[in-house]
Amino acid sequence: MAKTIIKDKAVMMEEIRTLISEGKTVSLTVKGNSMNPFMVHLRDQITLGPWTDEDIRPGTVALVKDIRGNYLIHRIIRRDPATVALLGDGNIGMTETATMDNIIGIMVSITRKGRTVTSHSACWRIYSFLWHILTPVRRYPLGLWRRLNADKVFDFTNAK
């Protein structure tokens, strides 16, 4: 049976880094809107696991500590030898940067409404490709999704 643990974010992330570096997987409930519409706040769970150099490529969803010290789960959009550029699926153009050393783990699956999809499945790979090519016009489908799902979008102004 899985345990639910709530801790200081930095402490928790370092524990997750340790577990993943030992070859284990870790499941987390999605918090926030940066990966909407495909990862929804407090609804979806993602499983993160270890990565190899070949895994760090555009389209891969990764948990990282960015260069400002923030922990985030975003999709890799570009890679060079020392860093990766990331963009949340729910973001229009704001990218983040992380060093290769600060990639904690990569998404191996997502569970939504009791159904699990692996990141290697054809469905997920097609989605990733299509969403990436929609980046220049992403604001339109995102705006429509947000209007239709206003009750599912977390309001940070009233967060405690």
MOVENZI-V693861 format. One record per residue. N is the residue number from 1. PHI is phi in radians with two decimals (* if undefined). OMEGA is omega in radians with two decimals (none if undefined). Layout:
N,PHI,OMEGA  N,PHI,OMEGA
This chain:
1,*,-3.14  2,-1.30,3.09  3,-1.73,3.02  4,-1.76,-3.10  5,-2.23,3.07  6,-2.10,-3.10  7,-2.43,2.97  8,-0.97,-3.03  9,-0.99,-3.11  10,-1.10,3.12  11,-1.13,3.14  12,-1.07,-3.12  13,-1.13,3.10  14,-1.21,3.05  15,-1.17,3.08  16,-1.09,3.11  17,-1.01,-3.14  18,-1.11,-3.14  19,-1.06,-3.13  20,-1.16,3.12  21,-1.15,3.07  22,-1.51,3.10  23,1.57,-3.12  24,-1.60,3.03  25,-1.92,-3.12  26,-2.37,3.09  27,-1.85,-3.13  28,-2.30,3.00  29,-1.46,-3.12  30,-1.17,3.04  31,-2.22,3.12  32,1.75,-3.04  33,-1.95,-3.00  34,-1.18,3.10  35,-1.94,3.02  36,-1.08,0.13  37,-1.65,-3.00  38,-1.69,2.96  39,-2.31,-3.00  40,-1.88,-3.12  41,-0.85,3.07  42,1.05,3.10  43,-1.83,-3.00  44,-1.71,3.05  45,-2.07,3.06  46,-2.02,3.05  47,-1.93,-3.14  48,-1.90,3.13  49,-2.58,-3.13  50,-1.18,-3.11  51,-2.36,3.01  52,-1.99,3.14  53,-1.00,-3.12  54,-1.18,-3.14  55,-1.27,-3.05  56,-1.54,-3.09  57,-2.57,3.11  58,-0.95,-3.14  59,1.80,3.14  60,-1.29,3.06  61,-1.61,-3.05  62,-2.31,2.95  63,-1.64,-3.09  64,-2.37,2.89  65,-1.86,-3.05  66,-1.31,-3.05  67,-1.17,3.07  68,-1.60,3.13  69,1.66,3.12  70,-1.50,3.04  71,-1.65,-3.13  72,-2.64,3.07  73,-2.00,-3.11  74,-2.49,3.12  75,-1.60,3.08  76,-1.25,3.11  77,-1.97,-3.13  78,-2.75,3.12  79,-2.42,2.92  80,-2.18,-3.04  81,-1.02,-3.04  82,-1.91,-3.04  83,-2.42,2.98  84,-2.22,3.00  85,-1.81,-3.08  86,-2.22,3.10  87,-2.49,3.07  88,-1.23,3.14  89,-1.04,-3.14  90,-1.57,3.14  91,-1.77,-3.12  92,-1.61,-3.08  93,-2.71,-3.10  94,-1.42,3.14  95,-1.74,3.05  96,-2.10,3.14  97,-2.23,3.06  98,-2.41,3.05  99,-1.39,3.12  100,-1.03,3.13  101,-1.16,-3.10  102,-1.77,2.97  103,-1.48,-3.06  104,-1.50,-3.14  105,-2.95,3.10  106,-2.08,3.12  107,-1.26,3.07  108,-1.83,3.06  109,-2.85,3.04  110,-2.30,3.08  111,-2.05,-3.13  112,-2.30,3.09  113,0.89,3.07  114,1.44,-3.13  115,-1.93,-3.12  116,-1.82,3.08  117,-2.17,3.11  118,-1.46,3.14  119,-1.27,3.10  120,-1.70,-3.11  121,-1.23,3.12  122,-1.05,-3.14  123,-1.01,-3.10  124,-1.16,-3.12  125,-1.17,3.10  126,-1.13,3.09  127,-0.96,-3.09  128,-1.03,3.14  129,-1.11,-3.10  130,-1.10,-3.13  131,-1.13,3.11  132,-1.12,-3.11  133,-1.25,3.08  134,-1.44,-3.06  135,-0.83,-3.11  136,-1.11,-3.11  137,-2.09,-3.06  138,-1.03,-3.09  139,-1.02,-3.10  140,-1.27,3.08  141,-1.13,3.10  142,-1.14,3.12  143,-1.07,3.10  144,-1.12,3.14  145,-1.04,-3.12  146,-1.14,3.09  147,-1.17,-3.12  148,-1.30,-3.06  149,-2.18,-3.08  150,-0.98,-3.13  151,-1.30,-3.12  152,-1.70,-3.11  153,-1.55,-3.09  154,-1.24,3.12  155,-1.64,-3.10  156,-1.25,-3.12  157,-1.23,3.14  158,-1.88,-3.12  159,-1.26,3.10  160,-1.76,none
